[in-house]
Structures are given as C-alpha cells and as structure tokens.
Amino acid sequence: MKSYQLPYLATPLGLLLMLVIMVGGQHTAPDTTVLPLLTLLMICEFAFFVTGAAAFLGIRHIRSTGFKPVYAAFTGMCALLALRFLMLGLGFWPNL
C-alpha cells in the first residue's frame, strides 16, 4: 500500500469506529456504558492515531502534488474525525 492511499482507507474505518463508540458509549445506568470504559478509550486512541496519520500524510501529499477535490475531502474528513476522537476520548476519561 502506498502512503498516499491512507486517507481512502482511514475514513471508512474511522466512520465505522465512530459508530461503535456512539453505540457503545450510551449509558445503561448512572456510571456504566454498553462497552467497558477501557474499551472505549482504546478505540478512541487507535482511531485518533489512524485518522490523524491519514490527515498528516494526506496534507503532505496535497502540498507535493497539488489540490484534488476528492482527495482533499477524504483528508479533511480524516482531520475532522481525528479531532472528534480526541474530544470523545477526553470526554470518556473519568474525573477530567
């Protein structure tokens, strides 16, 4: 796999993991969620690193080869997903 293809792969993976977090992060009781807290934090961390790396490599590729709208859309989506995973991960962290 070439590194410039990572945004194309990371965007659907990030959207799938966002769905898992949204469903698994729902509260069933006052201090419990559908998925265990450590699982939610690990998913957020993994997804943050994957989508963040895809956004970084995508921006670097855009700067070297020029602007392509579809590629820029996937790269921008990866950047937004990385930011959202960061915020969700911090939100799940207890007493923060």
ChimeraX commands (.cxc) that place a marker at each C-alpha (Angstrom):
marker #1 position 0.00,0.00,0.00 radius 0.5
marker #1 position 1.27,3.44,-0.84 radius 0.5
marker #1 position 1.12,6.05,1.91 radius 0.5
marker #1 position -0.99,8.44,-0.17 radius 0.5
marker #1 position -3.85,5.89,-0.12 radius 0.5
marker #1 position -4.22,6.01,3.68 radius 0.5
marker #1 position -6.98,8.69,3.74 radius 0.5
marker #1 position -9.09,6.49,1.46 radius 0.5
marker #1 position -8.79,3.61,3.93 radius 0.5
marker #1 position -8.84,5.56,7.20 radius 0.5
marker #1 position -12.06,7.48,6.51 radius 0.5
marker #1 position -14.40,4.45,6.32 radius 0.5
marker #1 position -12.55,2.80,9.22 radius 0.5
marker #1 position -12.91,5.98,11.27 radius 0.5
marker #1 position -16.61,6.23,10.48 radius 0.5
marker #1 position -17.13,2.60,11.48 radius 0.5
marker #1 position -15.26,3.11,14.76 radius 0.5
marker #1 position -17.26,6.29,15.39 radius 0.5
marker #1 position -20.44,4.23,15.06 radius 0.5
marker #1 position -19.07,1.67,17.53 radius 0.5
marker #1 position -18.21,4.42,20.01 radius 0.5
marker #1 position -21.57,6.14,19.65 radius 0.5
marker #1 position -23.46,2.89,20.28 radius 0.5
marker #1 position -21.06,1.56,22.91 radius 0.5
marker #1 position -20.83,4.86,24.78 radius 0.5
marker #1 position -24.52,5.06,25.62 radius 0.5
marker #1 position -25.25,4.97,29.33 radius 0.5
marker #1 position -27.21,1.98,30.63 radius 0.5
marker #1 position -27.02,3.02,34.30 radius 0.5
marker #1 position -25.65,6.13,36.03 radius 0.5
marker #1 position -21.99,5.10,35.78 radius 0.5
marker #1 position -21.96,2.30,33.20 radius 0.5
marker #1 position -21.89,2.19,29.43 radius 0.5
marker #1 position -22.70,-0.53,26.91 radius 0.5
marker #1 position -18.99,-1.14,26.29 radius 0.5
marker #1 position -16.44,-1.04,29.12 radius 0.5
marker #1 position -14.69,2.28,29.62 radius 0.5
marker #1 position -11.23,0.94,28.81 radius 0.5
marker #1 position -12.52,-0.46,25.51 radius 0.5
marker #1 position -14.00,2.91,24.56 radius 0.5
marker #1 position -10.75,4.69,25.43 radius 0.5
marker #1 position -8.67,2.21,23.42 radius 0.5
marker #1 position -10.94,2.55,20.38 radius 0.5
marker #1 position -10.74,6.34,20.62 radius 0.5
marker #1 position -6.95,6.27,20.89 radius 0.5
marker #1 position -6.48,3.83,18.00 radius 0.5
marker #1 position -8.90,5.73,15.76 radius 0.5
marker #1 position -7.27,9.07,16.67 radius 0.5
marker #1 position -3.83,7.85,15.65 radius 0.5
marker #1 position -5.02,6.23,12.41 radius 0.5
marker #1 position -7.11,9.19,11.23 radius 0.5
marker #1 position -4.51,11.70,12.44 radius 0.5
marker #1 position -1.76,9.93,10.49 radius 0.5
marker #1 position -4.02,9.80,7.43 radius 0.5
marker #1 position -4.72,13.53,7.70 radius 0.5
marker #1 position -1.00,14.30,8.08 radius 0.5
marker #1 position 0.01,12.16,5.12 radius 0.5
marker #1 position -2.89,13.50,3.05 radius 0.5
marker #1 position -1.93,17.12,3.68 radius 0.5
marker #1 position 1.68,16.33,2.84 radius 0.5
marker #1 position 0.59,14.64,-0.39 radius 0.5
marker #1 position -1.68,17.56,-1.34 radius 0.5
marker #1 position 1.18,20.01,-0.81 radius 0.5
marker #1 position 3.54,17.99,-3.01 radius 0.5
marker #1 position 1.20,17.06,-5.89 radius 0.5
marker #1 position -1.46,19.74,-5.92 radius 0.5
marker #1 position -5.10,20.05,-4.91 radius 0.5
marker #1 position -7.54,17.31,-5.93 radius 0.5
marker #1 position -11.08,17.83,-4.57 radius 0.5
marker #1 position -11.95,14.20,-3.75 radius 0.5
marker #1 position -8.61,13.54,-2.09 radius 0.5
marker #1 position -8.89,16.79,-0.13 radius 0.5
marker #1 position -12.38,15.79,1.03 radius 0.5
marker #1 position -11.12,12.47,2.36 radius 0.5
marker #1 position -8.15,14.16,4.02 radius 0.5
marker #1 position -10.39,16.79,5.60 radius 0.5
marker #1 position -12.75,14.12,6.86 radius 0.5
marker #1 position -9.81,12.31,8.46 radius 0.5
marker #1 position -8.75,15.54,10.16 radius 0.5
marker #1 position -12.27,16.12,11.50 radius 0.5
marker #1 position -12.56,12.52,12.68 radius 0.5
marker #1 position -9.19,12.75,14.45 radius 0.5
marker #1 position -10.31,15.88,16.28 radius 0.5
marker #1 position -13.63,14.26,17.23 radius 0.5
marker #1 position -11.93,11.09,18.50 radius 0.5
marker #1 position -9.64,13.24,20.62 radius 0.5
marker #1 position -12.59,15.09,22.14 radius 0.5
marker #1 position -14.55,11.87,22.74 radius 0.5
marker #1 position -11.56,10.20,24.36 radius 0.5
marker #1 position -11.09,13.12,26.72 radius 0.5
marker #1 position -14.82,13.11,27.44 radius 0.5
marker #1 position -14.82,9.44,28.40 radius 0.5
marker #1 position -11.86,9.90,30.73 radius 0.5
marker #1 position -13.20,9.89,34.31 radius 0.5
marker #1 position -12.66,12.94,36.54 radius 0.5
marker #1 position -11.22,15.09,33.79 radius 0.5
marker link #1:1,2 radius 0.2
marker link #1:2,3 radius 0.2
marker link #1:3,4 radius 0.2
marker link #1:4,5 radius 0.2
marker link #1:5,6 radius 0.2
marker link #1:6,7 radius 0.2
marker link #1:7,8 radius 0.2
marker link #1:8,9 radius 0.2
marker link #1:9,10 radius 0.2
marker link #1:10,11 radius 0.2
marker link #1:11,12 radius 0.2
marker link #1:12,13 radius 0.2
marker link #1:13,14 radius 0.2
marker link #1:14,15 radius 0.2
marker link #1:15,16 radius 0.2
marker link #1:16,17 radius 0.2
marker link #1:17,18 radius 0.2
marker link #1:18,19 radius 0.2
marker link #1:19,20 radius 0.2
marker link #1:20,21 radius 0.2
marker link #1:21,22 radius 0.2
marker link #1:22,23 radius 0.2
marker link #1:23,24 radius 0.2
marker link #1:24,25 radius 0.2
marker link #1:25,26 radius 0.2
marker link #1:26,27 radius 0.2
marker link #1:27,28 radius 0.2
marker link #1:28,29 radius 0.2
marker link #1:29,30 radius 0.2
marker link #1:30,31 radius 0.2
marker link #1:31,32 radius 0.2
marker link #1:32,33 radius 0.2
marker link #1:33,34 radius 0.2
marker link #1:34,35 radius 0.2
marker link #1:35,36 radius 0.2
marker link #1:36,37 radius 0.2
marker link #1:37,38 radius 0.2
marker link #1:38,39 radius 0.2
marker link #1:39,40 radius 0.2
marker link #1:40,41 radius 0.2
marker link #1:41,42 radius 0.2
marker link #1:42,43 radius 0.2
marker link #1:43,44 radius 0.2
marker link #1:44,45 radius 0.2
marker link #1:45,46 radius 0.2
marker link #1:46,47 radius 0.2
marker link #1:47,48 radius 0.2
marker link #1:48,49 radius 0.2
marker link #1:49,50 radius 0.2
marker link #1:50,51 radius 0.2
marker link #1:51,52 radius 0.2
marker link #1:52,53 radius 0.2
marker link #1:53,54 radius 0.2
marker link #1:54,55 radius 0.2
marker link #1:55,56 radius 0.2
marker link #1:56,57 radius 0.2
marker link #1:57,58 radius 0.2
marker link #1:58,59 radius 0.2
marker link #1:59,60 radius 0.2
marker link #1:60,61 radius 0.2
marker link #1:61,62 radius 0.2
marker link #1:62,63 radius 0.2
marker link #1:63,64 radius 0.2
marker link #1:64,65 radius 0.2
marker link #1:65,66 radius 0.2
marker link #1:66,67 radius 0.2
marker link #1:67,68 radius 0.2
marker link #1:68,69 radius 0.2
marker link #1:69,70 radius 0.2
marker link #1:70,71 radius 0.2
marker link #1:71,72 radius 0.2
marker link #1:72,73 radius 0.2
marker link #1:73,74 radius 0.2
marker link #1:74,75 radius 0.2
marker link #1:75,76 radius 0.2
marker link #1:76,77 radius 0.2
marker link #1:77,78 radius 0.2
marker link #1:78,79 radius 0.2
marker link #1:79,80 radius 0.2
marker link #1:80,81 radius 0.2
marker link #1:81,82 radius 0.2
marker link #1:82,83 radius 0.2
marker link #1:83,84 radius 0.2
marker link #1:84,85 radius 0.2
marker link #1:85,86 radius 0.2
marker link #1:86,87 radius 0.2
marker link #1:87,88 radius 0.2
marker link #1:88,89 radius 0.2
marker link #1:89,90 radius 0.2
marker link #1:90,91 radius 0.2
marker link #1:91,92 radius 0.2
marker link #1:92,93 radius 0.2
marker link #1:93,94 radius 0.2
marker link #1:94,95 radius 0.2
marker link #1:95,96 radius 0.2
view
